């Protein structure tokens, strides 16, 4: 996650951030603010129609 990359050390306090992990046919969303997870959604399937 974002903390494993040490990116969290440079984020502005008091601001909410959305982390999107795309891969393997699913997408995971994590919304966090001030180091705390506010919302997390796992296994969101994406369907693209062309």
Secondary structure, 3 states (H helix, E strand, C coil): CHHHHCHHHHCCCCCEEEEEEEECCEEEEEEEECCEEEEEEEEEECCCCC
